[in-house]
């Protein structure tokens, strides 16, 4: 509305007409202004807005180069001085620094850290924030800085550097600034001599203003006073420039922006002159095309943009004004040149080179004993004795003594592992996110926003350790152990062989079931002992091949908890019976204990007349199995809970992570093992068919040793089911395999130790010779006489 009101006020006079607007100096202001002028159908020409995004704005032109051209010059300067890592310093609210940083990053020839924006000078807390940023620049290890801060922030920034210089001891780094024309070379740095070692070598890039143009523009400005004695700003200009009587000194230079302001005026002047020639009658004060229906869009495209290739001549000098179809100034068709200035130790600026966008060797620098700027020299490529010394202060990446590479990008040794971001900051706000140290980070850590952080459970770092990637993709769930892992494959192979052995023994006994050796060994126990041994093997195979869910976990609990119960319940009933017979045969010798029964005596007497001895023994075993079944059901309802575990680079869902909890499922089995071992020890010397009691006692001693050793190993290595990035990838499979192996070994050991002797006897045909001597009785025969007591 302010723009429209101003235009309406000027247009009140009948001879006045607004054909366009000049401005603004800042790109952020120009963007808003361009939208307003477009709505009024008027062209807008800026003399200082360099943001490349303005190229897309309709009916907008500029007499200054776009930042895209400036980015080319900066990249060539960086390449000439071998600066590989940079950081851009900008001002809050200004898009120029961000756009310039984006242009530089697109080149891909260097590493660019995130942009640091200085606060606006009128912002609350300006000094404290500026102190943090100044401190960060001195701590930073990047090779240099692209300085695109606003002019009013430059002096406060330098003063903060002065304060830090007084606080710090020792030598400070050179900032090696590469500044845009906001860092005016006409500004004096004499008051900053105390930080000359910090600023020394810094570069400022300004558009070239030849001497003729400089002189002629000043002459034009001073002549304005003659044309208009009421010109108030001319006296202000001379006063600010400290020009006595507006006299032109030999070393006086006008800011390059002034030339662009004049170019904007000339552009409108030339365009309206041509427009008037084509569309108006020179003899008439009123031009319908101008004062009546003025078409700003047609005026812009036909007379401001669509000009001859060489463009319009500038006000004075050899420069020309030429625009492309988007309204951007064409570098190679204007004066097309940047001057490269460098800050010396005494704080003065020295012209050390130039950059011209001539589609060739654009950058040229000054060398000693040379009158003209030359293409940058590479000393390593020059012949010995003919090396030309630079007539400028060389810039170079920051180095650390005894370290290969730069401070920002050191070359890491093989034994140093991977790298993470260097932290050069007072707080979490600023850091060099393009630099690193040669220090190893953990396998599950990533570098994100300058911080080394742990990936959350269920995710794992990508190859470059920059992002955490979900292990389960597309909703998949890995609710099983890896059956293809070495522990699983090895265990399944062993369990399969064990199963074949047990099945072989069971099949052999079935075939030889009519032999005395089999018939007199308690055939009624075989289904329990061989069945339990087989289930011990199946539990391990089941553990590795079946996905885990509520039902499969319950079945697994049954296999793990029920299989040993089948074996030891049968052995307990058998050894208890042998012990009872032994007591009866010794005429009620009470020195070894009372006549123990598995059931209370009044219950046992009720069953004696109704069931055979073998049936009662099966009932006893079944009773013990029922007890364990109810224990398993209760235990599963309390303990069974699917749990997610996270070993190295894996995410697995299992029934129970802590395998030690399974020991509580075997409490009843431990009781049975204790009783079996005790009875086995008591009856170890009892004469029996085929020395059966000796092999039973030996089998139980082996079971005790196996279970004790297995429990010790599992408790030691299992770590209570806690798996993290330090765990090996298949560590859960190793623990599960060891647990299953112990259970498998128990079942296999009982079968091998108790029945191998019988297999050998049957194969050799010597079963009759191994019987007891004359008068010896089988267990069944001994029951009758034992019941008499």
MIFI-507747 format. One record per residue (C-alpha): x, y, z; residue in three letters. Coordinates in pm, whole numbers, plus 32768, in hexadecimal, padded with zeros to 4 digits. Example, Ala and Ser with C-alpha at 12.3 -4.5 7.8 and 13.67 -1.06 7.14 Angstrom:
# residues 2
84CE7E3E830CAla;85577F9682CASer;
***
This chain:
# residues 789
800080008000Unk;812180EF8046Unk;81A880BE7EE6Unk;805180F57E4AUnk;8010822F7F1CUnk;815E82C47EB7Unk;811C827F7D48Unk;7FBC830D7D59Unk;8042844A7DFBUnk;814284827CE8Unk;803F84387BDCUnk;7F5785537C4EUnk;800B86407B63Unk;7F87861479FDUnk;80E28618795FUnk;816E851B7A58Unk;816283A77A19Unk;820F828B7AD2Unk;82B3819A79DDUnk;837D80D07ADAUnk;842780BA7C2CUnk;859680A87C91Unk;85F77FDE7DC7Unk;86317F4C7EB5Unk;878D7F117F46Unk;873D7DD6800EUnk;86B97CA07F61Unk;85C07C538077Unk;85217DAB8046Unk;85337D917ECCUnk;846C7C4C7ECCUnk;83467CF27F78Unk;83687E297EA0Unk;836E7D5C7D60Unk;821E7CC17DB5Unk;81897E1A7DF2Unk;820C7EB27CADUnk;819C7D817BE9Unk;803E7DB77C6CUnk;80527F1D7BECUnk;80D47EA87A9AUnk;821B7F667AC8Unk;83837EF27A8DUnk;84737EE57BB3Unk;85EB7F157B8CUnk;86D57ED27CB1Unk;88397F537CCBUnk;88AE7E747DE9Unk;87CB7D417E15Unk;88987C107DB3Unk;87C37AEE7E2FUnk;87A579F37D14Unk;863979A77D6BUnk;85DA7AFE7CE4Unk;861F7A7C7B88Unk;84CF79CC7B95Unk;840E7B0E7BE2Unk;834D7BA27ABFUnk;83967D047A47Unk;84CB7D157B20Unk;86267D7C7AABUnk;876E7DD57B51Unk;88A87E867AEAUnk;897B7DC07BE2Unk;89ED7C5C7BA9Unk;89327B397C41Unk;89CE7A727D5DUnk;89F079527C67Unk;8B087A157BBEUnk;8BA57A6B7D0DUnk;8B9F78FA7D6AUnk;8C7078A87C36Unk;8D7779A57C9DUnk;8D8179237E04Unk;8DA977BB7D90Unk;8ED078137CB2Unk;8F7678D67DCCUnk;8F4877AD7EB6Unk;8FDD76C37DB4Unk;910877AB7D7DUnk;915777AC7EF2Unk;90F8763D7F29Unk;8FE876908028Unk;8F1675538040Unk;8E2F75958167Unk;8D6E76D6819FUnk;8C577768826FUnk;8B737888820EUnk;8B3779AA82FCUnk;89EF7A5C82B7Unk;88F57B428360Unk;87A67ADD83EFUnk;86847B30830AUnk;87617B4881D6Unk;87307A4680C5Unk;88717AA28011Unk;895D79D980EDUnk;888178A380D7Unk;885B78C17F5EUnk;89D278F77F35Unk;8A1D77CA8012Unk;892C76F77F42Unk;89DB77617E00Unk;8B2E77067E91Unk;8AB475B97F12Unk;8A2775597DBEUnk;8B85756A7D2AUnk;8BEB74387DF5Unk;8D5D74967DEDUnk;8D8074CC7F63Unk;8CE7747B80B5Unk;8BFA75868135Unk;8B92759D829FUnk;8A4376298308Unk;8A0C77A082F0Unk;8A327874842AUnk;895379A78432Unk;89B37AD984FBUnk;88917B8785ADUnk;88077CD28535Unk;88A57DFB85E0Unk;875A7E6C8674Unk;87057D168702Unk;86E87CEB8879Unk;88187C3188FDUnk;88E17C8C87C7Unk;8A307CA7887AUnk;8A1B7B5A8934Unk;89BF7A9C87F7Unk;8ACC7B4E8733Unk;8BCD7AEA883BUnk;8B6E797A8814Unk;8B91798B869BUnk;8CDF7A4586ABUnk;8D5E794287A2Unk;8CEA782C86BDUnk;8DA078BA858FUnk;8EE778BC8652Unk;8EAC775686CAUnk;8E4176D78577Unk;8F31760484AAUnk;8EA07642834FUnk;8F9676C8824FUnk;8EDF7810821FUnk;8D9C78D3823BUnk;8CBA79688133Unk;8C5A7AB581CFUnk;8B077B308156Unk;8AA07BF78287Unk;89F57D478269Unk;8ACA7E7F8276Unk;8A3F7EFB83C2Unk;8AA37DB4846CUnk;8C0D7DB483F9Unk;8C9C7EAD84F5Unk;8BEC7E128628Unk;8C6E7CBD85B8Unk;8DD37D4285A6Unk;8DB07DDE86FEUnk;8D477C908791Unk;8E7F7BF786F7Unk;8F4A7D0787A4Unk;8EB27CAD88F5Unk;8F017B3C88C3Unk;90657B928858Unk;909D7C3889AAUnk;90117B0C8A67Unk;90D67A0489ACUnk;924779BF89BCUnk;9323793C88A9Unk;92F6793F8734Unk;9197793C86A3Unk;912F78B08554Unk;910F7984841AUnk;8FA1799483B9Unk;8FF479A38244Unk;8EB07A5581F0Unk;8E377A67808AUnk;8D497B8D809CUnk;8C467C1A7FADUnk;8C327D8C7F60Unk;8B6F7DC280A4Unk;8CCC7DCC813FUnk;8D227F1A80A2Unk;8E937F47804EUnk;8E7080BD808EUnk;8E3B80778202Unk;8F6D80BA82D6Unk;8FF17F9E83B3Unk;90F4806F846AUnk;9038804A85B4Unk;90517ECE859BUnk;91CC7EAD858FUnk;91C57DCF86C5Unk;91127CBC8601Unk;91DC7CE684C4Unk;92607B7F84DBUnk;90F57B0584D6Unk;908A7BD783ADUnk;91D07BC382EAUnk;91A37B1F8196Unk;90287B458191Unk;8F9A7B90803AUnk;8E887C7A7FC7Unk;8DE77C5C7E71Unk;8D5C7D9A7DD7Unk;8CE37DEA7C7EUnk;8DE27EA87BB3Unk;8DB8801E7B87Unk;8EB280A07A8AUnk;8F5981EE7ACBUnk;8EA6829F79AEUnk;8D5382357A2BUnk;8DB482917B90Unk;8E2383ED7B2BUnk;8D0584317A3CUnk;8BFE83C97B3AUnk;8C9184AA7C41Unk;8C9C85C47B45Unk;8B3185837AF1Unk;8AD1858A7C5EUnk;8B8486D37C9BUnk;8AEB87677B60Unk;899187197BE7Unk;89C388357CD9Unk;89D689227BB7Unk;889888987B21Unk;87D588A27C66Unk;884F89857D79Unk;874588FB7E62Unk;87D6879C7E58Unk;87FC874E7FCFUnk;888E85EE7FB8Unk;89C386597EF6Unk;8A4687268019Unk;89FD86028100Unk;8ABE851E8017Unk;8BEF86008013Unk;8BDC8623818BUnk;8BD084AB81C7Unk;8CF0847980D2Unk;8DB385918181Unk;8DE386488038Unk;8E4087B0806FUnk;8D6C88877F86Unk;8D1787437ECEUnk;8E73873B7E38Unk;8EDB85F07D9BUnk;901F85647E35Unk;9104847C7D71Unk;90C5834A7E51Unk;8F4E83797E6DUnk;8E7582547E01Unk;8CFE82427DF0Unk;8C4C81097E70Unk;8C0280217D4EUnk;8A9280237DADUnk;8A7F818F7D43Unk;8AD281297BE1Unk;89B7802D7BE7Unk;88C881387C62Unk;892F82117B3EUnk;890D80E67A55Unk;87A780B77ACCUnk;875D82237A7FUnk;880482097929Unk;874480CA78DEUnk;85F781777918Unk;866C82AC785AUnk;86D981E87725Unk;85A78109772EUnk;84AB8226774CUnk;855F82E9763EUnk;854281C6754DUnk;83DB818775B9Unk;838482F4757BUnk;841E82E97421Unk;835181B773C1Unk;820482107460Unk;81E8838B7496Unk;81D884CB73CCUnk;82FE85A77428Unk;823486E173E2Unk;812E868474E3Unk;814C86A8765CUnk;8058858D7695Unk;80A6842C7618Unk;7F7C83457622Unk;805A820F7639Unk;810B82AE7762Unk;800E838E7811Unk;7EDA82CB77ADUnk;7EEC815277ABUnk;805481097810Unk;80A57F9477F3Unk;81BF7F5378E9Unk;81ED7DE97882Unk;82117E447711Unk;82FF7F5C776DUnk;83D57E70783EUnk;83F47D59773EUnk;84117E2C7602Unk;84EB7F4B7677Unk;85A57EE777B5Unk;85F37D79777CUnk;85E17D5C7602Unk;870A7E3E75B0Unk;88287E2074BCUnk;89317D1F7519Unk;8A307E217584Unk;89297EC57661Unk;8909803176C0Unk;8A4580FA7708Unk;8A70815D7873Unk;8A7482C578E4Unk;8BEC82EA78C9Unk;8D1B820C7897Unk;8D2980CF77C8Unk;8C1B8008787BUnk;8ADC7F9577D8Unk;89877F2F785CUnk;88FE7DE977D5Unk;87F27D01785AUnk;878C7B9F7803Unk;86267B3177C9Unk;85EF7B0D7940Unk;86687C6D798DUnk;87B87BFF7A20Unk;88F07CC379CDUnk;89CB7C0A78D3Unk;8B327BFF7957Unk;8BEB7BC37813Unk;8B2A7CD67762Unk;8B617DE5786CUnk;8CAA7E49790BUnk;8CA67CDA7982Unk;8DB37CE17A88Unk;8DEF7CAE7BFEUnk;8F1C7D417CACUnk;8FBF7C6B7DB9Unk;90367D2F7EE8Unk;90F67CA48011Unk;91267D298173Unk;92967D5B81C7Unk;933D7D4E831BUnk;93237EC7833AUnk;91AA7EB6830BUnk;91A97F4981ABUnk;910C7EAC8078Unk;91E57E497F53Unk;916C7DEE7DF8Unk;92007C947DB7Unk;913D7C207C87Unk;90047C227BB8Unk;8EF67B367B41Unk;8E4C7B5B79F1Unk;8D2F7A867975Unk;8DC27A51781DUnk;8D7F78DB77FFUnk;8EF178897827Unk;8FFE78B7792FUnk;8F2A79A479FDUnk;900579D77B32Unk;91537A8C7B19Unk;92347AE87C3EUnk;935F7BCA7C70Unk;94C07B3B7C75Unk;96057BF07CC2Unk;96C37C877B9FUnk;95847C7B7AD0Unk;94C97DAD7A63Unk;93897CF77A10Unk;92B17BFB7AC7Unk;92FC7A937A66Unk;924F79457A7BUnk;928E78A97BD7Unk;93D077E27BD8Unk;9403768A7C6FUnk;956876887CF9Unk;9581750C7CDCUnk;954B75217B63Unk;9655762B7B24Unk;97B875E57AC3Unk;98C676087BC7Unk;995077677BD9Unk;982878017B25Unk;972B78077C3DUnk;967379547C47Unk;963379E07DA0Unk;94D47A5C7DE1Unk;94A47BCC7E27Unk;938C7B7A7F18Unk;93627AC88066Unk;93307955801DUnk;920678AE80C2Unk;921177428128Unk;9141763E81E6Unk;917C7628835DUnk;9278751A83B6Unk;92C6745484F1Unk;943674008536Unk;9489729784E7Unk;9336724E844EUnk;92E2720382E6Unk;91C972C98248Unk;9131740482DAUnk;90AA74558432Unk;8F4C743D83A7Unk;8F8A730682D5Unk;90A9723D836DUnk;910F70FA82C6Unk;90AF6FE283B2Unk;918F6EB783E8Unk;910A6D5983C4Unk;911D6D148538Unk;90636E548590Unk;8F116DDB851DUnk;8E036EB88496Unk;8DCC702A84CAUnk;8CD3710A8570Unk;8C8A727C8568Unk;8D7673668619Unk;8CCF74338726Unk;8D4D759B871EUnk;8C4B765F87E2Unk;8BE776F4892CUnk;8A93764E8926Unk;89C67573883EUnk;8977768D874CUnk;8AB076A18673Unk;8B94759285F0Unk;8C5F753384BDUnk;8B7E742E8426Unk;8C6473F482FCUnk;8D9B73A583CBUnk;8E0372718489Unk;8EFC71D58577Unk;8FA770888551Unk;8F006FE5867BUnk;8E326EAD8678Unk;8CC36EB486CFUnk;8BEE6D90873DUnk;8B4B6CB1863DUnk;89ED6D2C8690Unk;8A3E6EA18687Unk;89FA6F9B8573Unk;8A6B70FD8533Unk;893771DA8516Unk;892873558526Unk;8A88735C85ABUnk;8A3D726D86C8Unk;8A9F710486FEUnk;89637052876CUnk;88F86EEA87A9Unk;87FE6E4E86BFUnk;86C26DEA8772Unk;867C6C7C87ADUnk;85F96BDE8671Unk;86C86CB9858AUnk;88306CB08512Unk;891D6DAA846BUnk;89376DB682F2Unk;8A826D808240Unk;8AF66EE78277Unk;8A7A6EF883DFUnk;89A6702B8392Unk;88496F9D83C3Unk;87A16E8F8490Unk;86EA6D9283B7Unk;85D16CB58436Unk;86406B488443Unk;84DE6ACB840CUnk;84726B5A82BEUnk;83136B718231Unk;82716AF58371Unk;832A69AA8377Unk;836A68FB84C5Unk;848B680D8501Unk;83F7672E860FUnk;84ED660F85EFUnk;865765B8861DUnk;872A65A884E5Unk;8721643C8478Unk;88326487837CUnk;892E6500847EUnk;8A55642184D2Unk;89E163D7863AUnk;8888637285BBUnk;890A629E849AUnk;8A0861F08577Unk;890B61AC868CUnk;87FF612B85A0Unk;88FE60438503Unk;89695FBD865AUnk;88015F9886CFUnk;87A75EE08591Unk;88C45DEA85C8Unk;885D5DC08736Unk;86F75D8186CCUnk;876C5C7785D8Unk;88355BCD86ECUnk;870F5BCE87E0Unk;861C5B5686D4Unk;87195A4A8677Unk;872B59CE87DCUnk;85AF59D487FEUnk;8583591B86B5Unk;8688581A8712Unk;85DC57D7885EUnk;848C57BD87B3Unk;851456B886C4Unk;85B955FC87E3Unk;8494562A88D1Unk;847154B0890BUnk;85D3548A8990Unk;8602545C8B06Unk;86E655888B14Unk;85C656688AA4Unk;84A355BC8B50Unk;854D55C18CA4Unk;85BD57308C91Unk;847257D88CDCUnk;83D657FA8B84Unk;82C558D78C15Unk;83CB59EB8C4AUnk;844B59EA8AE3Unk;833E5AD18A4FUnk;83835BD58B59Unk;84FF5BC88B4CUnk;85205BB289D0Unk;83FF5CA2899AUnk;84955DA28A85Unk;85ED5D7D89E2Unk;85555DB9888AUnk;84935EE98904Unk;85D85F75898DUnk;86615F71882AUnk;851D5FF3878FUnk;8512611D887EUnk;865D619F87F4Unk;85F161708689Unk;849F620F86D4Unk;854F63388773Unk;8602638E862FUnk;8507633E851EUnk;83B563B885A2Unk;834F652B85B2Unk;82FE65A4870FUnk;819D65FD8776Unk;80C365BA88A5Unk;806C64558840Unk;81C463ED87C4Unk;826364778901Unk;817B639F89D4Unk;81D162698905Unk;834162BF892EUnk;831262D58AA6Unk;826E617F8AA3Unk;838D60E589DFUnk;849961868AB7Unk;83F161438C06Unk;833E5FFA8BBEUnk;844D5F318B0DUnk;853A5F118C3AUnk;84105EC68D1BUnk;83B75D968C47Unk;85185D0D8C6BUnk;85505D4C8DDBUnk;83F15CEE8E4DUnk;84235B948DB6Unk;85805B718E47Unk;85075BE68F9FUnk;83EE5AE78FAAUnk;84DC59D68F38Unk;85F35A299030Unk;84F55A539146Unk;846E58F990FBUnk;85CF586590FDUnk;861759139243Unk;84D3588892DBUnk;852657279267Unk;8687574A92EDUnk;85FE57AF9442Unk;851156809440Unk;8625559193E5Unk;86F8560C9506Unk;85E455A495FCUnk;856D5702964BUnk;86CA57899693Unk;866F58E99703Unk;87D1596E96FBUnk;87A859E99595Unk;86555A8C95CBUnk;84E45A3695DFUnk;841F597194DFUnk;83CA5A9B9404Unk;829C5A94931FUnk;82495B869208Unk;80E45B989287Unk;80625B9193EEUnk;80455A29946CUnk;7EC55A2D948BUnk;7EAA5A98931CUnk;7FAF599992B1Unk;7EF1587F935EUnk;7DAB58E192B0Unk;7E4F58CB9159Unk;7F0957869197Unk;7DDF56AC9158Unk;7D5457739037Unk;7E8B57BA8F63Unk;7FBA56F88EFFUnk;810C576B8F70Unk;816657F48E17Unk;801F58B48E02Unk;805B594E8F55Unk;81B659B98EE9Unk;81285A608DB0Unk;80245B0F8E8AUnk;813B5B8D8F6CUnk;81FD5C168E43Unk;80C35CB38DB2Unk;80775D5B8EFBUnk;81CF5DFE8EFEUnk;819E5E708D93Unk;804D5F0D8DEBUnk;80F35FCE8F03Unk;81F660578E10Unk;80EA60A68D0CUnk;803061868DFEUnk;8178622A8E62Unk;81BC62758CF1Unk;806063068CBCUnk;807D63EB8DEAUnk;81E3644C8D93Unk;8184649F8C29Unk;8064657C8C96Unk;814E66428D78Unk;829C66418CBFUnk;8248660F8B53Unk;825C67648AADUnk;82E067AF8951Unk;8411688B8976Unk;84D5695A8879Unk;864F69418889Unk;874B6A1787CEUnk;889F69798791Unk;89936A15869CUnk;88D36A8F8566Unk;87AB69AD85B5Unk;864E69BD8647Unk;85B5687286B4Unk;8475681A876CUnk;849A66E48846Unk;83CD6631894FUnk;84BC667F8A6BUnk;85FB67488A49Unk;869766D78B91Unk;86CC65608B72Unk;871D65538CE5Unk;85A965728D26Unk;857C64178C93Unk;8630638C8DC3Unk;84FE63E18E92Unk;843563058DA5Unk;851861E18E03Unk;84F561FA8F7DUnk;842560BC8F86Unk;851C60138E9BUnk;863A60758F80Unk;857B5FCF909EUnk;854D5E938FCDUnk;86C05E928F6DUnk;87215EB590DAUnk;86415D91913FUnk;86B45CB9901DUnk;88205D00906DUnk;87E75CB591DDUnk;87385B6A9193Unk;883A5B1B908CUnk;89495B46918DUnk;88915A729290Unk;8855595091A2Unk;89A0596290E5Unk;8A19581A9180Unk;88CD57639178Unk;88EB562790A6Unk;8801564E8F7EUnk;87C155CC8E22Unk;88E656228D39Unk;898057128E3FUnk;886258008DF7Unk;888058C08F3FUnk;89EC59168EFDUnk;899959AD8DA9Unk;886F5A6B8E39Unk;89465B068F4AUnk;8A575B568E4CUnk;89565BF88D64Unk;88CF5CD28E7DUnk;8A2A5D3E8EE9Unk;8A6D5DA28D7FUnk;89245E618D71Unk;897E5F208EAEUnk;8AD25F7F8E24Unk;8A3E5FE18CD2Unk;892960B28D6AUnk;8A12615F8E61Unk;8B1461B38D57Unk;8A0562208C63Unk;895C63038D60Unk;8AA9639F8DBCUnk;8AFF63E58C4FUnk;89A664718BFEUnk;899C65548D30Unk;8AFB65CE8CE4Unk;8ACD66278B74Unk;895B667E8B61Unk;897367D98C07Unk;880867BF8C77Unk;878B67DE8B13Unk;8814693D8ADEUnk;8889696F8978Unk;89066AB488E3Unk;89EC6B3687D0Unk;8B166A9E8883Unk;8A7D69448863Unk;8AEA6873873EUnk;89E26855862CUnk;898F66E88674Unk;89D066EA87E9Unk;88616694883BUnk;887B6561875AUnk;89BC64F9880CUnk;8914650E8961Unk;87DC645A88ECUnk;88B3634C8848Unk;89786311898AUnk;883562FA8A52Unk;87A16201895BUnk;88E7613D894CUnk;88E4610A8AC6Unk;877E60888ABAUnk;87CF5FAC8990Unk;89055F1F8A35Unk;883E5EC08B6BUnk;87485DF08AA1Unk;88565D5589C8Unk;89365D038AF4Unk;881F5C488BABUnk;87D35B708A7AUnk;893F5B268A26Unk;89B15AD98B89Unk;88825A0F8BF7Unk;884C59428ABDUnk;8992592289FBUnk;89F657F98AD6Unk;88B557468A78Unk;88EB57898905Unk;8A4A56F9891AUnk;89D155C889DAUnk;88BD558188E0Unk;89A755AE87B7Unk;8AAA54C48852Unk;89A153CA88C0Unk;8A2953CA8A23Unk;88F154458AD3Unk;88BB52F58B87Unk;8A1852FA8C1DUnk;89DF54508CB5Unk;88B053E28D7DUnk;88BF53C38EF4Unk;893252818F88Unk;884E51698FFFUnk;874351E390E8Unk;874F5340905DUnk;860553EA901CUnk;858B54E98F24Unk;84EE562C8FA0Unk;839255A78F58Unk;83DA54659013Unk;846455249138Unk;832B55F89165Unk;826354D691F7Unk;835E54879304Unk;839F55F8934AUnk;822B562C9384Unk;8235552B9498Unk;82F2561E9572Unk;
***
